[in-house]
C-alpha cells in the first residue's frame, strides 16, 4: 500500500531523496505531474527537475525514482484535478 500525499508534499519528498543521488546536489526544484495509474503503477511522474540534470544522472537515479513511485501516490483529488483540466 502506497502512502498518499499531496503534490507539494511529494515534491519535497522527491527533492530530499534525489539530492542524495550523485549529480543532484544543485537541484532545487522537482515538478510532479499527475497521471492516470495504469495496471497499479504510479499515478504521478517527474515532469521536471530544475536545474536540469544529464541523462546519465537520471539513469543512475532510476532506482531511487522507482522506490519513490512504489512508496508514494498522489491524492485522488490531485489526479482528478489534472484530468479535469485536460478535458476542459
N, C-alpha and C positions, 0 to 999 in steps of 0.2 A: 504494500500500500504506500503510495507516494504522499509526501507532506504537501498540503495545499497552501498556497500563499499568493499574495498579490504580485502584480508586475514589479512594483517598486521594491518590494522585499526580495523578490527573486533576483532582480538586477544587482542588488547589494550582495547577496549570497554568491552569485556568479563572479562578481568582480573580486571579492575577497578570495575565493577559491582559485581563480585563474591567475591572480597576482603571485601565487606560489609556484606557478609554472615558469620555466625558463622563457625569456623573451616578453613576458607580460608586465615587467616591472614598471614601465612607463604608462601603461594603460590606466585611464582614469574614468572611463565610461563604457558600460555594456548596455546594449539596447536589446530587449527581448521582444519578439514578435509572437503573438498568439497564433495558433494554427489548430485545425481540426485534428484530433487524435485518430490515427489510423491503426487498426489492429492492436490497440492497447499501447501504442507508442506515446511519445511525449506530445503534449498539447502546446508546446512552445519551441522556438528555435532562437539561436543567437542571430539577430539581424545585423548588428554592427558592433564593432569593437573600435574604440577611439582612444588614442590614435591607432590606426590600422597596424596590424602585425603581418608578417610574411606568411605565406602558405606553409612553409616548413614548421614555423612556430605553431600554427593552428594544428597541423598534423600531429605534432608532438604533444599537444594538449587534448587530443581526441579522447583519451581515457577519462580525463577529468570532466570533459563536457558530457560524455556518455553517463558518467556517475551522477552528474547533476540532473540530467534528463530522466534518469531512472529513480532519483530520490525525490524530486520536486515536480509539482504540477501547478498550473495556474488555476485560480478560482474560476469556476464555470462562468460567472458573470463577465470576467475579463475576456474569455474566449468568445462568448456570445456578443459582447460589445464589438469586437473586431469583425465578426460575421455580419452584424447589423450594419456597420459602416460600409462593408463591401457590397451589400445588397441595396444600399440607399441610393 
